[in-house]
Amino acid sequence: MTPTNPAAAPARSGSDFTELTRRIRQRGLLDRHPSRYAVRFTVNAVLLAVGWTAFAVLGSSWWQLLTAAFLAVVFTQLAFIGHDAGHKQIFRGRRANQAVGYLHGALVGLSFDWWVRKHNRHHANPNHEDDDPDLDIPLLSFTRGQAATKRGVLRWMAKYQAFLFFPLLLLEGLSLHVSSVQAVLRREVKATTLEATLLAAHIAGYLAAVFLVLSPWQAIVFLVVHQGLFGIYLGCSFAPNHKGMPTLTAGEKLDHLHKQVLTARNVRGGLITDFALGGLNYQIEHHLFPGMPRANLRHAAPVVREFCRQRGLPYSQTSALGSYAEVLRHLHAIGAPLRTARGSQ
């Protein structure tokens, strides 16, 4: 079910959310259990070791493209752990979560502090046209206002963005790497020296391994496949969560419960979906309780869904394919005025 316009929802006091939080706490769903994450750490470490071992054993071979695809999946799973650490889902202490976050950022080549700052702004202002950094993507338009301001090539892309969406996700991994390096060089992160060292070590080690083991052409194709699939996997994990859901503008005031529920979408599925999407398929619960450990989200979903039903609050959820269809329909609709406008450029 797709929510109505958030502007139509009344801004209420925090009493509803307080009651929901009480129900969640009574079930122990906010309690952290680091031992459960130990299993994820172990599995990811084994998968990473298997991937790079296979890379070393295969040597200069075009079969390495399979290794590239495998490592793209592993890198994304590592990024999910970094996401959880950024929300302090793993340990109670800040330092322990940061240590895990910095380590996983280094493993995939991202600045942990830059990403946390950006992601926190998104959580504070989900789908806000002015304040959500996830809506500020030059190559895409998520509102008609954004589309109307596009010129030249960007305007043409906005017209046909539904067709370009998945191909553009191939660049998502590269974009995150570049933004991470830029943030460190501009000293926009706290631990500048640490992050610079970790990023430099990742880039140097990664490129050295690829170009020393593979022929130049094989190395280039490996990089394209690995980083491209990494970007697609990440993009396909994040895109269903908010894209195509109602957006907020300046002056629209909603309480925490309405703001988070009305702008988010859940993706139905079982344990395989939970694993594939890193728990982000429970986007409503995650946004309401960012510090909730990933394993608890599936148990919180029925509680939140029933709570919303009791209060007449729309709770949006669909299948994985349905979520992508909704995203593409939204992007296509945003570009429609540009396609029909006379003399549009």
N, C-alpha and C positions, 0 to 999 in steps of 0.2 A: 504494500500500500504506500502510495506517495503522499508525503505530508502536504498540507496546504501552505499558503504563504505565511511565513513567520510573523509578518506584520499584523496578521489577524489574531495572533495568539496574545492574550493579555500578559503583561509583566506581573508576576506574582512574587510574594515574599518567598524566603528560602524555606518555609515550613514544609513544603512538599518534598524538597530534596533532603531536608533533615530527616524526615520520616523514612524515605527510601534508604538513606545512609544507615539508619538504625537497623533496618531489616537486613541490609547487606552485612553489617558488622555482627549481628546476631548469628549469622551463619558462618562467621570466620573467614569470609571471602576476601578480606583485606589483609589477612595474616600472610606474612612472607615465609617461605620454606626453601631456603637455599639448597637443601639436599635434592629437591626436585630439579633444580637447574643444573645440578652436578651431572645428571644424566644427559642433559642437552649439551653441556660442555664436552663431555666425553665422546658422544656421538659425532659432534661437529669436528672435534679434534681428529678422530679416526678418519672421517670422510675427507678432511683436508689433507691428511697424511697420505691417504690412498690416492687422491688426485695428483698430488705432486710426485709421488712415487711412480705412478703410471706415466707421468710426463717424463721423468728421468729414464725410465726403462724403455719407453717407445723411441726416444731420441728423435732424430730428424725424419719425421714421417707425417704424411697427411692424415693418418689416423689420429693425430693430436687434436684434430677438430672435435672429436668426441670428448677428449679430455677437456677442451675449452668449454664445451657445453656442460660437462659434469661440474667443473669448477665454478661456472656461473651460478649453478644451483647452490653450491656450497657457500660461495661468497654471499649470496642473498640470505641464506640461513644464518650466517655470521652477523650480517647487518641487522637481522631481527633481534639477535641477542644484544647488540649495541643499542637498539631502540629500547629494549626492556631495561637495560642498565640506565639509559638516559632518564627514564621515568621512575627510577629507584624501585623497580619491581622485584629485584633479586635479593638484595640485602637491606637491612634497616639503615645501616650507616651510609653516609654520603661517599666517603672515601673508597669503600669497597666497591660500590657501584661504579664510581669513576674509574677505578683501576680496570674493571672489566670493560668499561666503555672505551677507554683509551687503547686497550689491547686489541679489541675487535675493530676499532677504527683503523688501527695500524695494519691489521690483517687484510682489510679490504681497500685500504688507501683513502680513507675519509677522515676529515677533522671531526672528532667527537664533540668538542665544545662548540664549534660553528653549527653543527647539525642540531645540537640540543637547544641552542638559542633560537634558531629558526623554527624548530618544531614546537617549542613552547609558545611562540607567538601564534602559531597555527592553532594550538589547543585553546589559547585564550580568546581567539577570534575566529572560530571555524566558519568558513564560507563568507567571511566579511569582505565586501568588495574593496575596501580600502586597507584593511589591517591584516588580512590573512596572506602570508607570503606564498602559500600554495596556489593562490589565484593570480599571482603576479608572474606569469610565464609568457614572455613576449611572443612565442611562436603559436600560442593558443589564445582563444577568447572564450571565457566562461560566462560572460554576460553580454547583452546587446550593447551596453554602454562601452565595454571594452572593444567589441567588434567595430563599432562606429568610429573609433579613433585610429584604427589601423590604416596604414597607407602603403602603397607600393606592393612589394612581395608579401609583406605580412598581411595586407588586406586580401590578397589572392589566397593565401593560406587559410585565413579565417573563413573564406567562402567554402572551402572544401576540407575543413579541418577534421570532419568525421572520417574521411577517407585517409587522411594523413596521420591520424592519431597514433595508431600502432607503429607505423614506420618511424615516427618521431621518438617513440620510446626507446628506439635503438641508441639514441643519443643521451638518454637519461644518466647512465653510468658515467659517461665522459663529463657531462655537465656537473655532476656531484664532485668528481675529482678536481675539475678546474675550480669550482667554487671553494672547495676546501683549501687548495693551494693559495688562492687569492686571499682568503680570510686570514691565513697564517702570514702571508707576506705583508698584509695591511695591519697586522698585529691586532686583529679583531677578536682574538681568542685569549683566554686567560693564560694558560701555560704555553706561551708562544714557543719557547725553546724546546720543550718536550714534544709539542705537536710537530714542529718543524723537523725535529730529528726523526720522529716516527714516520712522517710522510716521506722524507728523503730516503729513509731506509727501505720503505716499501717500494717506492718508485725505482730505486737503484737495483734492489734485489729482484724485483719482478721483471724489469726490462733486461737485466743481465741474464737471468735464467732463460727467458724466451729467445733472446738473440744469440746466446752461446750454444743452445741446444738445437735450435731450428735454423734452417736456411733463411735468408732475408725475406723471401716471399712467404714462406711458411710462417715466419714470425709475425709478419704484418697481418696475414689472414687470421692467425690465431688470436691476435689482439682484437681484431674487428669482431670475430665471433664471440670471444669471451666477454668483452666489454658490452657488445651489443645485446647479447642474451641476458647479461647481468642487468642491464638497463630495462629490458622488456619485463623481466621477472619482477624487479622492484616496482616498475610502473603499474603492472597488472595487479600488484598487491595493494597499492595505495589508491589507484584510480577509482575502484568501485565504492570507496568509503564516503566520498562527499560530492564528487562530480555529478552534476545533474540534479542535485538536491537544492532546495531553496537557498538563496543568498541573502545576506543582510547588508544594509546600507547605513550610512551615518544617520543617527537620529533614532534608529530602531533599537529599543531597549527590551531585552528579554532576560529573565532570570536564568541561572545556570542550567536548571533542568530543561527548560524549553529550548534554550540556545543550543545545547548539545544534542538533544534528541531530534529536533526538527531538521538539523543540518546534516545528520549522519544516516548512513544506510548499512544494515547488516547483510551479510552473505550467508545463506543457509548452507548447511553441509555437516558432515560428520568429522571424525578424527583426521581423515585425510585432508579435508579442507582446512582444518585447524592448523595442521602441520604446514601445508603448502602456503598458506597466507600468514603464517606466523602469529595467529591469534587476532590479526587485524580484521578478520571477518566479523568479529564482535565489536564493531566500531562504536556503536552507541554506548555499550558498557565501558569500553576503554576510555571514551571521552568523558563520561560521567565520573569515572574513577581511574585516572591515569596510572596511579600507583598499584592497582590491583594486579597481582601476578598473572601471567598469561594463562596458566592452567586453570585459574578460577573463573575466567570470563565466561566459559560455557555454562558454568553453574549459576552465574549471576544473571544470564540472559533471561531465563524464565521468570525470575523475580522482577526484573526491570520491565519486561513485556507485560506482565500482569498488572504491575503498578501503573503503567501508562494506560492500559485498558480501563482500569478503574477510574482514572481521571480524564478519560476521553482525549488522551494525548496520542496523536498518530505515531506509530512505531513502524518504521520502514524496514522491510527485509525482503530479499529475493534470492534467486539462485545465482551462482557465479556467472553463467551465461546471460541471465536476465540482467544482472548488474552492468555488464559490459554493453548490452543492448541499450539500457537506459542512458548510459554515458554517451554512446554514439548518437542516439536520438537527440539528446540535449545539444551536443556540439553541432549536429546538422541543423537543428532549429535556430541556434544562435547565428549561424552563417546564412540562413535563408534570406533575410533582408538585403544582404550584400549581393546575393546571387540574382535577386529580382530587381535591384536598383538600377536605373538607367545611368549609363555612363560611369558605373562604379569602376574604381581603379584597383 
